[in-house]
Amino acid sequence: MAIVSAGMVVLLPSCKDATAAVSAGDYPTLVVAPGDETVTTSYSATIRGRQDIEIYPQISGKITKVCVTEGESVRKGETLFVIDRVPYEAALRVAEANLAAAEVGIETARLEYDSTNELYENKVVSAYEMKTALNALHTAQATRAQMEAERINAANNLSYTEVTSPSDGVVGTLPYREGSLVSSSMSQPLTTVSDNSQMYVYFSINENRLLDLAGTYGTLDNALKQMPDVRLKLSNGRIYDHTGRIASISGVISETTGAVSLRAVFPNPEKLLHSGANGSILIPQHYHDVITIPQEATFELQDKVLVYKVVDGVTKSTQITVSATDDGRRYIVLSGLQAGDEIIASGAGLLRDGIRVREETTAGNDTTAKD
């Protein structure tokens, strides 16, 4: 296909033969022919880490140390904050003392029970006294179990004074500093740790596009397996170096927007991508032996897409069917045009049926367009 700008003519070179060129006034024309095309469609997207974990304290207290800075990479288990340990160390010592006292109580109750049981066997004391001694032993054992639970709880609370990272990732903002009083009921997290080893990029497509995918690949599961790799355009216009794969398609269409959410996964070895950023997903669609035309060669009338063919030297409006895949520049023509058809290449919306097309001829291999 050859397309010339307004005021120019389209040249159809043929080895050493005269080349026919046509122009409808100041409007260029083109002769359509099938070929292989790749159309890239862009969708607005939101970038998230593989997981963004909000970090909340599990106890109350004053922050005594902030061990990280914003944007720092941390490993799973690394300490992020330290909360005042003194009251929790004291609580643990009290719990340990209560446990020791409970163990002594068990020994005392056991001695009492053994003595009472011997007297009962010799029929010195009644069954009631023997049963009372046994109950006292069971009570002491239960008290020990309770004290052991309190000791474990106190030990856990003490361990919670060191707030650690639950995963590898990057530290977010730090709204709380040393001296801040924090608690488990606070509404704002201490920070967020984002696992940025892989990035999840979320975007949406409309219902028609979803149906097209199912129709093209048979099922959505097949679509996920067979769809080509996708690219990511960053907010500054740069194309991200690594390709990604579409990993999931939501099973629910939004009643509000009529769109369905998809998730693409991208590697992030250089840590260039950050959770919360925006960009655009670029999805290539490969077509074989199809006719493509510039969108400016079309116009719409009552939700129909039309072009102007050049038939017997005059313009004639013709309805065409185009693919829902749209890169903003070209249409894939599904029906309405055949190889060899000549159409007005741009400015179709300003024309009408029956405009006479002027014909010109250039000789030889001279491919210079003429005004």
HELIX and SHEET records of a PDB file:
HELIX    1   1 VAL A   86  GLU A  121  1                                  36    
HELIX    2   2 ALA A  127  SER A  159  1                                  33    
HELIX    3   3 GLU A  207  TYR A  217  1                                  11    
HELIX    4   4 LEU A  220  GLN A  226  1                                   7    
HELIX    5   5 GLN A  295  ALA A  297  5                                   3    
HELIX    6   6 ALA A  348  LEU A  350  5                                   3    
SHEET    1   A 2 THR A  19  SER A  23  0                                        
SHEET    2   A 2 ARG A 358  THR A 362 -1                                        
SHEET    1   B 2 THR A  29  VAL A  31  0                                        
SHEET    2   B 2 GLU A 342  ILE A 344 -1                                        
SHEET    1   C 6 SER A  73  VAL A  74  0                                        
SHEET    2   C 6 GLY A 169  VAL A 171 -1                                        
SHEET    3   C 6 THR A 191  ASN A 206 -1                                        
SHEET    4   C 6 GLY A  35  ILE A  55 -1                                        
SHEET    5   C 6 ASN A 278  PRO A 294 -1                                        
SHEET    6   C 6 ARG A 231  LEU A 234 -1                                        
SHEET    1   D 9 SER A  73  VAL A  74  0                                        
SHEET    2   D 9 GLY A 169  VAL A 171 -1                                        
SHEET    3   D 9 THR A 191  ASN A 206 -1                                        
SHEET    4   D 9 GLY A  35  ILE A  55 -1                                        
SHEET    5   D 9 ASN A 278  PRO A 294 -1                                        
SHEET    6   D 9 ARG A 330  SER A 335 -1                                        
SHEET    7   D 9 VAL A 314  VAL A 322 -1                                        
SHEET    8   D 9 LYS A 304  VAL A 311 -1                                        
SHEET    9   D 9 THR A 298  LEU A 301 -1                                        
SHEET    1   E 4 GLU A 162  THR A 164  0                                        
SHEET    2   E 4 THR A  79  ILE A  83 -1                                        
SHEET    3   E 4 GLY A  61  VAL A  66 -1                                        
SHEET    4   E 4 LEU A 181  VAL A 182 -1                                        
SHEET    1   F 5 SER A  73  VAL A  74  0                                        
SHEET    2   F 5 GLY A 169  VAL A 171 -1                                        
SHEET    3   F 5 THR A 191  ASN A 206 -1                                        
SHEET    4   F 5 ALA A 259  PRO A 267 -1                                        
SHEET    5   F 5 ARG A 245  ILE A 249 -1                                        
END                                                                             
